Amino acid sequence: MIRKGRSAGTIENYRDHMERLFKDKPLARLGRQPNLIAARHEKITKENGAYIANGAMRSLRAV
């Protein structure tokens, strides 16, 4: 991410999302099964709100 010119704050947000919201599923599995991504978005929305869920999905896409 540094190589892509991301700021330290952006990198920290990505790290937070990955470690906190996606810690129980391997990212490769999410990539192979897109239906899991929609389900994860719904789960995050219920637990943390739509703002965090949308941000987490942006982080996932960036990573």
C-alpha positions as CSV (number, residue, x, y, z in Angstrom):
1,M,0.0,0.0,0.0
2,I,2.9,2.3,0.6
3,R,4.1,1.6,-2.9
4,K,0.7,2.7,-4.2
5,G,1.0,6.0,-2.3
6,R,-1.5,5.3,0.4
7,S,-1.2,7.5,3.6
8,A,-0.3,6.0,6.9
9,G,-3.9,6.6,8.1
10,T,-5.4,4.8,5.1
11,I,-3.1,1.8,5.7
12,E,-4.1,1.7,9.4
13,N,-7.8,1.8,8.4
14,Y,-7.2,-1.1,6.0
15,R,-5.3,-3.0,8.7
16,D,-8.1,-2.4,11.3
17,H,-10.8,-3.6,8.9
18,M,-8.9,-6.8,7.9
19,E,-7.8,-7.7,11.5
20,R,-11.1,-6.9,13.2
21,L,-13.9,-7.5,10.6
22,F,-12.4,-10.3,8.4
23,K,-10.3,-12.2,10.9
24,D,-12.4,-15.4,11.0
25,K,-12.4,-16.0,7.2
26,P,-9.4,-16.4,4.9
27,L,-9.5,-13.6,2.3
28,A,-8.9,-16.1,-0.5
29,R,-12.1,-17.9,0.5
30,L,-14.0,-14.7,0.3
31,G,-12.6,-14.2,-3.2
32,R,-13.6,-17.6,-4.4
33,Q,-17.1,-17.3,-2.9
34,P,-18.6,-13.9,-3.6
35,N,-21.9,-14.8,-1.8
36,L,-19.9,-14.8,1.4
37,I,-18.9,-11.1,0.8
38,A,-22.6,-10.1,0.7
39,A,-23.3,-12.1,3.8
40,R,-20.3,-10.5,5.6
41,H,-21.5,-7.0,4.6
42,E,-25.0,-7.7,6.1
43,K,-23.4,-9.1,9.3
44,I,-21.1,-6.0,9.7
45,T,-24.0,-3.7,8.9
46,K,-26.1,-5.3,11.7
47,E,-23.2,-5.3,14.2
48,N,-21.4,-2.0,13.4
49,G,-23.6,0.0,11.0
50,A,-23.7,0.6,7.3
51,Y,-20.8,3.2,7.3
52,I,-18.3,0.7,8.7
53,A,-19.6,-2.1,6.5
54,N,-19.2,0.0,3.4
55,G,-15.7,1.1,4.5
56,A,-14.8,-2.5,5.2
57,M,-15.8,-3.5,1.7
58,R,-13.8,-0.7,0.2
59,S,-10.8,-1.9,2.2
60,L,-11.4,-5.5,1.1
61,R,-11.5,-4.4,-2.6
62,A,-8.3,-2.4,-2.2
63,V,-6.4,-5.2,-0.6
